[in-house]
Amino acid sequence: MYRLGEADHSHRRFYTWLIGLLVLLAAGAAALFYFLKPDTSIGPPPRTVTTHVSYDTAELTTFSEPLFTIDLPDGWKPTTHSTDIPRPGYTWQGTVKDDAARWMSVYIDQNVSKLAVNRELAVQANGKAVNVLSDVSDNCITFTGASSQSFGSTPAKWQGIDFLCDSGNSERDVVGVSSPDGLNTITLAGSNGTHHFFFTYTDNSPSPDYSIFINAIRSFRLK
């Protein structure tokens, strides 16, 4: 029975229940927010680390002879492989993989005016050294007009310099040098006087690499 000045007990229970429910909902929402909060935090970016990778270049061996020095790939050795006439003063040949089918020869003060080659590299004397003036040419039968069935040699020019194209042996891959000093010769002056040189490079490998010859010529120094 309702009495003046006294709260209705049913209303009091209702409000008590409602407050309790709101407290439970608030607690549940707080717990849900805590467990669903992502663990990722945004901070300063990590310090950048730069890694320097070095690549080994081809190892070279310097051959020092009485009149000159020359650099060739590691593994190359002196040989008497060349059967050219006249015989060269020096010949080196590779010993590893494709290099075994490659060799280079140096002629010194020899008459090689009749020696014919298949490709040509234009060079020029520079004191005790040699300047390379061009890339290695294509097989000379492609720009001399000579037939691959031709006999002997055919006069030719590369970079305006005369040489002999070995049109009778067009399947060979012999590179020679040509210079303004004359046919099959380049003249260098050193402490041991003036000498005439001629260089050839033969590459019978499945993948010819003429950079070996170019780099060797660039390394050549008269003493």
ZIKATA-V734499 format. One record per backbone hydrogen bond with DSSP energy under -0.5 kcal/mol. NH is the residue of the N-H (numbers start at 1). CO is the residue of the C=O. E is the energy in kcal/mol with one decimal. If there is no record, write none. Layout:
{{NH/CO/E} {NH/CO/E}}
This chain:
{{6/3/-1.9} {12/8/-2.0} {13/9/-2.2} {14/10/-2.0} {15/11/-2.6} {16/12/-2.2} {17/13/-2.5} {18/14/-2.6} {19/15/-2.6} {20/16/-2.1} {21/17/-2.4} {22/18/-2.4} {23/19/-2.4} {24/20/-2.4} {25/21/-2.6} {26/22/-2.6} {27/23/-2.4} {28/24/-2.5} {29/25/-2.6} {30/26/-2.2} {31/27/-2.3} {32/28/-2.8} {33/29/-2.4} {34/30/-1.9} {35/31/-2.3} {36/32/-1.9} {37/33/-0.8} {43/41/-0.6} {50/48/-0.5} {51/49/-0.5} {52/50/-0.5} {53/51/-0.6} {54/52/-0.5} {61/72/-3.4} {63/61/-0.6} {63/70/-3.2} {64/62/-0.6} {65/63/-0.7} {65/68/-3.1} {69/221/-2.2} {70/63/-1.7} {72/61/-2.5} {74/59/-2.6} {76/73/-1.9} {77/93/-2.7} {79/91/-2.6} {89/106/-1.3} {90/106/-1.8} {92/104/-2.4} {93/77/-2.8} {94/99/-1.1} {94/102/-1.9} {99/96/-1.9} {100/97/-1.8} {101/98/-2.0} {102/99/-2.0} {103/202/-2.2} {104/92/-2.4} {105/200/-2.6} {106/90/-2.6} {107/198/-3.0} {109/196/-3.4} {112/110/-1.2} {115/112/-1.7} {116/114/-0.5} {117/164/-2.4} {118/174/-2.4} {119/174/-2.1} {121/176/-2.0} {123/178/-2.9} {124/131/-2.1} {126/129/-2.6} {128/126/-0.6} {129/126/-2.1} {131/124/-3.3} {133/122/-2.9} {133/131/-0.5} {134/122/-0.9} {137/120/-2.5} {140/118/-3.1} {142/139/-2.3} {143/140/-1.4} {144/140/-0.9} {145/141/-0.7} {150/147/-2.0} {154/165/-2.6} {156/163/-2.5} {158/161/-2.2} {161/158/-1.5} {163/156/-2.2} {165/154/-3.1} {165/163/-0.5} {166/117/-3.1} {167/165/-2.2} {168/152/-2.2} {169/166/-1.4} {170/167/-0.7} {172/169/-1.7} {175/173/-0.5} {175/201/-3.4} {176/119/-2.3} {177/199/-0.8} {178/121/-2.1} {179/182/-0.7} {182/179/-1.4} {185/182/-1.3} {186/197/-1.6} {188/186/-0.5} {188/195/-2.5} {189/127/-1.1} {190/193/-2.4} {193/190/-1.7} {195/188/-2.7} {197/186/-2.9} {198/107/-1.7} {200/105/-2.0} {201/175/-2.3} {202/103/-3.0} {203/173/-2.0} {204/101/-2.9} {212/209/-0.9} {214/210/-2.2} {215/211/-2.8} {216/212/-1.9} {217/213/-2.6} {218/214/-2.2} {219/215/-1.5} {220/216/-1.0} {220/217/-0.7} {221/69/-2.3} {222/128/-2.4} {223/67/-2.9}}
